[in-house]
Amino acid sequence: MHGAIVRNISEEIGGASGYLTIDLAALARNYTRLAAEVAPARAAAVVKADAYGLGADRVAPRLYAEGCRHFFVAQFIEALRLRHLLADDAQIFVLNGLLPGNESACAHHGIVPVINSLEQWHQWAGAAKAVGRPLPAVLQFDTGMSRLGLPPEERETLAGLVKVEAGISVLFVMSHLASADDAESAQNAGQLAEMQAVAGAFPQFDVCFANSGGIFLGRPYHGVLARPGIALYGGAPAPGRANPMEPVVSLDIPVVQTRTVQAGARVGYSGTHLATGEMRLATIAAGYADGLPRSLSDRGAFYCDGIRLPIIGRVSMDSITIDISALPEGRLRLGSLVELLGPHQTLEDVARDAGTISYEILTGLGNRYQRSYFSHHRFPSRAS
Ligand SMILES: *Cc1c(COP(=O)(O)O)cnc(C)c1O
């Protein structure tokens, strides 16, 4: 299998902090699954922060091939990098909106800003006037998150402005849900009501609303275009509930040393872990500089042959020590791999142990890993 070959070569090269494998076929199936969930609405893809750390240069073209034509990034610089990777019929939207000085480059490269304020509306209208042709935009409204978008008290002013010929062609009105990962949260219905009020004030425009969690809140949240991010990458749209998405990422870390310590030995910085009996330890090649949070110190685990190997002591910059006493002696040697993300441990498991969310784990994944992308085959099974 092609995948297995790529993997073996990476293992032979060695010297990396770990082996990060990204299953583009699973990514594509996740896209198809989400698109089916929102049909007849369409599914965009949120590929900000380098496609949540997985590599926008590989992820976005694959999603385009799967039929995706709407791509959201956070920053203008990300949109510029993406523009030349995608055909002209792909629309690229900048969620953080226009910053002073971006306008003409944005217009020139055919990038669509999300207009978050009246000031940005006027900036973009000025750019349209300067280039002498209408420019596309998305209008974002704050429906209860107090982060980005026009506040309710400015809706009427904007509604007046869009009626005047300003050279801006509005593609969507949008907003973002603050609590979509929690179907029980009353905030969802409140924001939906606000979004419906926006849609009522701008009846001529289509609605773009749901993120990953919002897609699974049901049809009223779908509008005509959904904006999933984390679910594409295998993260749970609603942590704590069954995850309908396929895993996309696996991460294995090589062992760089093993040892046996006796009762009384201290492990790692500040000696936070005190061995209470003889134990076998392995030190592995990745640490917080590779995006494995320091909050995993004395919490969380790696896996080998399906056996849990707890993290012992502090997470260092470039290494972590794990307790391998539960494995047969000699099972782990220099260069052996242990699993952080894979068949035995999900993104949500690691995020929970680290006291964070799957998003932060993915976007933090470091650049010292050897990355392999699988396009056609499933992962070779590494379960015991
Ligand atoms: C990041 C983001 C998304 C994607 O959210 P997920 O929870 O990852 O699906 C959608 N819309 C906006 C405005 C965002 O900032």
The ligand as a MOL file (V3000), in Angstrom:
LIG
                    3D

  0  0  0     0  0            999 V3000
M  V30 BEGIN CTAB
M  V30 COUNTS 15 15 0 0 0
M  V30 BEGIN ATOM
M  V30 1 C -13.4090 29.2300 13.0630 0
M  V30 2 C -14.7410 29.6470 12.5660 0
M  V30 3 C -15.6110 28.7030 11.9840 0
M  V30 4 C -15.3610 27.2100 12.0280 0
M  V30 5 O -15.7150 26.7540 13.3130 0
M  V30 6 P -15.6590 25.2010 13.7050 0
M  V30 7 O -16.1840 25.1860 15.0880 0
M  V30 8 O -14.2230 24.8160 13.6180 0
M  V30 9 O -16.4970 24.4720 12.7290 0
M  V30 10 C -16.7720 29.1630 11.3800 0
M  V30 11 N -17.0700 30.4830 11.3930 0
M  V30 12 C -16.2780 31.4090 11.9630 0
M  V30 13 C -16.6810 32.8350 11.9510 0
M  V30 14 C -15.0970 31.0220 12.5890 0
M  V30 15 O -14.3300 31.9360 13.1860 0
M  V30 END ATOM
M  V30 BEGIN BOND
M  V30 1 1 1 2
M  V30 2 1 2 3
M  V30 3 2 2 14
M  V30 4 1 3 4
M  V30 5 2 3 10
M  V30 6 1 4 5
M  V30 7 1 5 6
M  V30 8 2 6 7
M  V30 9 1 6 8
M  V30 10 1 6 9
M  V30 11 1 10 11
M  V30 12 2 11 12
M  V30 13 1 12 13
M  V30 14 1 12 14
M  V30 15 1 14 15
M  V30 END BOND
M  V30 END CTAB
M  END
